[in-house]
Amino acid sequence: MTTFRDYFNEKMKNDPEFRAVVEYNEPDYQIMRAIAGARAKTGMTQKELSEKSGVIQAEISKMENGNANPSLKTLKKLAAGMNMKLVISFEPIQNDQTNDDYGEMAIPLHISEHDLALA
């Protein structure tokens, strides 16, 4: 039986249009993972983060599920609510992707606590 990860990796290797769409949307996925991962690391619930950041809990849920695109202002509020700093980076595009596991792409937006980046 083929797993979703196997199917996904195969599509990434063999379907240029599929890969282009995934790579184009990767920054959105990075934001989702960064918010959810940073919140999980703090041990906060969405409600607690809402109270500390001033961002409505339903909006936090939408951002973590990919149903909303947070503004830079909102990302700053979330970072402050988690006692973290917001770090955004631009990195060169790697044309010769050698990693067969495309679960972690190379266009990160990190929310980090001090020098620890959560990808």
C-alpha positions as CSV (number, residue, x, y, z in Angstrom):
1,M,0.0,0.0,0.0
2,T,1.3,3.4,-0.9
3,T,1.4,6.1,1.8
4,F,0.4,9.7,1.2
5,R,4.0,10.7,1.6
6,D,5.1,8.3,-1.0
7,Y,2.4,9.5,-3.4
8,F,3.3,13.1,-2.7
9,N,7.0,12.6,-3.3
10,E,6.3,10.7,-6.5
11,K,4.1,13.6,-7.8
12,M,6.8,16.1,-6.8
13,K,9.4,14.2,-8.8
14,N,7.3,13.4,-11.9
15,D,4.7,16.2,-12.3
16,P,6.2,19.6,-13.0
17,E,2.9,21.4,-12.7
18,F,2.1,19.8,-9.4
19,R,5.5,20.6,-8.1
20,A,5.2,24.3,-9.2
21,V,1.9,24.7,-7.4
22,V,3.3,23.2,-4.2
23,E,6.5,25.3,-4.3
24,Y,4.5,28.4,-5.0
25,N,2.3,27.8,-2.0
26,E,5.1,26.6,0.3
27,P,5.5,30.0,2.1
28,D,1.8,29.7,3.1
29,Y,2.4,26.3,4.5
30,Q,5.5,27.5,6.4
31,I,3.4,30.2,8.0
32,M,0.8,27.7,9.1
33,R,3.5,25.4,10.6
34,A,5.4,28.2,12.2
35,I,2.3,29.5,14.0
36,A,1.0,26.1,15.2
37,G,4.5,24.9,16.1
38,A,5.5,28.0,18.1
39,R,2.1,27.9,19.9
40,A,2.6,24.2,20.7
41,K,6.1,24.8,22.0
42,T,4.7,27.4,24.4
43,G,2.0,24.9,25.6
44,M,-0.7,27.6,25.0
45,T,-4.1,26.9,23.7
46,Q,-5.5,29.0,20.9
47,K,-7.7,30.7,23.4
48,E,-4.7,31.6,25.7
49,L,-2.8,32.9,22.7
50,S,-5.8,34.9,21.7
51,E,-6.0,36.5,25.1
52,K,-2.3,37.3,25.2
53,S,-2.0,38.6,21.6
54,G,-5.3,40.3,21.1
55,V,-5.9,38.1,17.9
56,I,-9.3,36.5,17.8
57,Q,-9.2,32.7,18.6
58,A,-11.2,31.9,15.4
59,E,-8.6,33.8,13.3
60,I,-5.7,31.9,15.0
61,S,-7.5,28.6,14.1
62,K,-8.0,29.8,10.5
63,M,-4.3,30.7,10.2
64,E,-3.2,27.4,11.6
65,N,-5.5,25.6,9.1
66,G,-4.5,27.6,6.1
67,N,-7.8,29.4,5.8
68,A,-6.5,32.9,6.5
69,N,-3.4,34.8,5.4
70,P,-2.1,36.8,8.4
71,S,-0.7,40.3,8.0
72,L,2.7,41.2,9.2
73,K,1.0,43.1,12.0
74,T,-0.9,40.0,13.1
75,L,2.3,37.9,13.0
76,K,4.0,40.5,15.3
77,K,1.0,40.3,17.7
78,L,1.2,36.5,17.8
79,A,4.9,36.5,18.3
80,A,4.6,39.0,21.2
81,G,1.8,37.0,22.7
82,M,4.1,33.9,22.8
83,N,7.0,36.0,24.1
84,M,8.9,35.4,20.8
85,K,10.3,37.5,18.1
86,L,9.3,37.3,14.5
87,V,12.1,36.5,12.1
88,I,11.5,36.5,8.3
89,S,14.2,35.4,5.9
90,F,14.7,35.2,2.1
91,E,16.8,32.3,0.9
92,P,18.1,31.5,-2.6
93,I,16.0,29.1,-4.6
94,Q,17.6,25.7,-5.0
95,N,17.1,24.5,-8.5
96,D,18.6,21.1,-8.1
97,Q,16.5,19.7,-5.2
98,T,18.3,16.5,-4.1
99,N,16.1,15.7,-1.1
100,D,13.5,13.1,-1.9
101,D,11.4,14.1,1.0
102,Y,9.6,17.3,0.2
103,G,7.9,17.6,3.6
104,E,10.2,20.6,4.5
105,M,10.7,23.0,1.6
106,A,13.4,25.8,1.5
107,I,11.4,29.0,1.7
108,P,11.0,29.5,5.4
109,L,9.3,32.0,7.5
110,H,10.5,31.4,11.0
111,I,9.0,32.5,14.3
112,S,11.8,32.0,16.8
113,E,12.6,32.3,20.5
114,H,16.0,34.0,20.6
115,D,18.2,32.2,18.1
116,L,16.0,29.1,17.9
117,A,14.2,29.0,14.6
118,L,11.0,26.9,14.3
119,A,10.7,25.7,10.8
